[in-house]
């Protein structure tokens, strides 16, 4: 069984910063792509950012480019999302996702990010 533990969410004023972390543990030997998704109230879940195993390939939603940075530590099986210049429209539940071999996909429990104006 694979567990993902997220941390770092909270309440912040517009223009502030937060750093999300997601640590994977359990029966997974190879982690491929790691990513962050979010679901805002009344909206569908969307990809925020993703990073390949080697870390050289990243992908960002247009709405967060230049403000968010995704990174990973393959020794710690942890993915991070540094969020700067936060806006009220970034308010959402953020979910960590990891891809294993054979199309395996695992999700974290979600962490709330609230940005006040």
C-alpha positions in Angstrom: 0.0 0.0 0.0 1.2 3.5 -0.8 0.6 6.5 1.4 0.9 10.2 0.5 1.1 12.7 3.2 0.6 16.3 2.3 1.4 19.4 4.4 1.9 23.1 4.1 -1.6 24.4 3.3 -3.2 27.2 5.1 -4.5 30.7 5.0 -2.5 33.5 3.5 -3.1 37.0 2.3 -2.9 37.8 -1.4 0.7 38.3 -2.5 1.9 35.9 0.1 3.7 32.5 -0.2 3.1 28.9 0.8 5.1 25.8 0.3 3.3 22.5 -0.1 5.0 19.1 0.5 3.9 15.6 -0.3 5.9 12.6 1.0 5.3 9.1 -0.4 5.9 5.9 1.5 4.9 2.3 1.3 5.1 -0.3 -1.4 6.2 1.7 -4.3 9.7 1.2 -5.7 9.6 3.5 -8.7 8.0 6.9 -8.8 7.7 8.4 -12.2 5.8 11.7 -12.7 4.9 13.6 -9.6 2.3 16.4 -9.7 0.0 18.8 -7.9 -3.7 19.2 -8.8 -6.3 21.5 -7.3 -10.1 21.7 -7.1 -11.7 25.1 -6.4 -15.3 25.3 -5.2 -17.7 24.7 -8.0 -14.9 23.8 -10.5 -13.3 20.6 -11.8 -10.0 19.4 -10.7 -7.1 20.8 -12.7 -3.4 20.1 -13.1 -1.3 22.8 -11.4 2.2 21.4 -12.1 4.0 18.2 -12.8 7.6 17.0 -12.8 9.3 14.0 -14.4 11.4 11.5 -12.5 14.7 13.0 -13.4 13.4 16.5 -12.6 14.3 17.9 -15.9 10.8 18.1 -17.3 8.2 20.3 -15.7 4.7 21.4 -16.8 2.6 24.2 -15.4 -0.9 25.5 -15.8 -0.8 28.8 -17.6 -2.5 30.5 -14.6 0.5 29.7 -12.3 3.5 30.1 -14.6 6.1 32.4 -13.2 4.5 32.2 -9.7 4.7 28.5 -8.7 7.7 26.1 -8.8 7.5 22.4 -8.5 10.5 20.3 -7.4 11.2 16.9 -6.0 13.6 14.9 -3.9 13.9 11.4 -5.1 15.8 10.2 -2.0 12.9 11.4 0.2 10.2 10.5 -2.3 8.9 14.0 -1.8 7.4 16.5 -4.1 7.2 20.2 -3.3 5.2 23.1 -4.7 6.5 26.6 -3.9 3.7 29.1 -4.4 4.5 32.8 -4.6 2.4 35.9 -5.3 -0.7 34.0 -4.4 -4.0 35.3 -5.6 -7.6 34.7 -4.3 -8.3 32.6 -7.3 -5.6 30.2 -6.2 -7.9 29.2 -3.3 -8.6 25.5 -3.6 -7.9 22.1 -2.2 -4.5 20.9 -3.5 -3.9 17.3 -4.2 -0.6 15.5 -4.7 -0.4 12.8 -7.3 2.3 10.3 -8.1 2.6 7.9 -11.0 4.2 4.5 -10.5 4.9 1.7 -13.0 2.1 0.0 -15.0 0.0 3.2 -15.0 -0.4 3.1 -11.2 -1.7 6.4 -9.8 -1.9 7.5 -6.2 -3.5 10.5 -4.6 -3.0 12.4 -1.4 -5.8 13.4 0.9 -5.7 17.1 -0.1 -4.7 20.2 1.7 -6.7 23.4 1.8 -5.1 26.6 0.5 -7.1 29.8 1.1 -5.9 33.2 -0.2 -7.7 36.2 1.2 -7.9 39.5 -0.7 
